[in-house]
């Protein structure tokens, strides 16, 4: 490559990156998942748009798998262990048995409704059976949902990529008969067990190393943390185990360890995750040929409807029967099974393996992801409210963002008081926050004021608090309690649990 070609490549790459970032802002403002506009950027830049040629499915598969590893490392680093530890069993069942049920139901629909042969139908079912980690992390974390629901869907999306990839690889490599259940189960057990072990061991070793090694610059800690996740992914892959599950678990361990410069690490991980998502979706947009997509619309609508209205609800119902999950939560979890980049990346596997009809599967999967992301994503807030799982006055009565102050071993919290909160009218001294938590600043109507003990809080105030990691949870509970029941919250038996009882849904008796 000459210098002139390098400059042109960097110019195009930088322009596409900025266009994608602008698309992410636009998507956020109109309530759409960013992946749709990232895909659109790729399609516009492709051969039917600006003329960029990209038809290498094998390269797309390799780069896509690497991008998924980065996304899952970031997902693990930004997931709170306290939110998912009680949900490992149901999430694990959804990520394994749920995937199997979804594959069977979707494959049956593809075979009987579209006339696909069983091999291609099973491949299609496996490709679209898993929820997408990037889509789930991006959408659900912006909604005021119970931690139980968010944690369960996030954990499922982090775990189910691995068995799905294994199934797609097995069915893509099959040239004659379908493999029996025992070989499939044996391969799944090996890959998940060994990959999970690599992820946990790498995470523990990485956390120990980062706690005891003094690096010369703050910016090296985030790099080292993400590098441990990539090492877990690659090490598991070298022994034919699941690198995807290794990447997620190593990130989960590292993200919940007591490491230095956690705020910088989280910010860096989120940045790398966004970069991986942008690159992945734009590349997948380049890979498809828009002129071939029209014929895939009807099959995509049929398969997507089977997946959304039959396969996903059945898998959720069957898998969550042994667990204490209400029907409202099950209904939301069924609808929240978002698809994104993972199915499109997986659709490249049979193309690389030379499976007949694989290109048609890629087009169907691409159209399905676009159409049903448009249907499912924007409807999630309304469905959560209708099911009584999200209420502005209850679950989002305070919004807290954290920026750990590593040098002082302190947490900086920002709290917004909504109109319905009982924090309105409460004086600072009546908060009775656990020491050493203090309210240091109030932003009111665009102006700032330094509060004293007699300052009365108002709806719309933004509070700046400083606390310590040990007292942060107690401070948040106290704020929630007062926000729900006022200054005498304890007399009313309110102690600020993160998950208040769900309200009766609108229109129900």
ABEGO torsion letter per residue (X at the ends): XBAAAAAAAAAAAAAAAAAAAAAAAAAAAAGBBAAAAAAAAAAAABAABAGBBBABAAAAAAAAAAAAAAAAAAAAAABBAAAAAAAAAAAAAAAAAAAAAAAAAAAAAAAAAAGBBAAAAAAAAAAAABBBAAAAAAAAAABBBBAAAAAAAAAAAAAAAAAAAAAAAAAAABABBBBBAAAAAAAAAAAAAAAAAAAAAAAAAAAAAAAABBBABAAAAAAAAAAAAAAAAAAAAAAGBBAAAAAAAAAAAAAABBBBGAAAAAAAAAAAAAAAAAAAAAAAAAABBAAAAAAAAAAAAAAAAAAAAAAAAAAAAAAAAABBBBAAAAAAAAAABBBBAAAAAAAAAAAAAGBBGAAAAAAAAAAAAAAAAAAAAAAAAAAAAAAGABBAAAAAABBBBBBBBAAAGBBBBBBBBBAABAABGBBAAAAGBBOABBBABBBBGGBBBBBBAABBBBBGBBBBBBBBAAAAAAAAAAAAAAAAAEAAAAAAGBAGBABBBBBBBBGBX
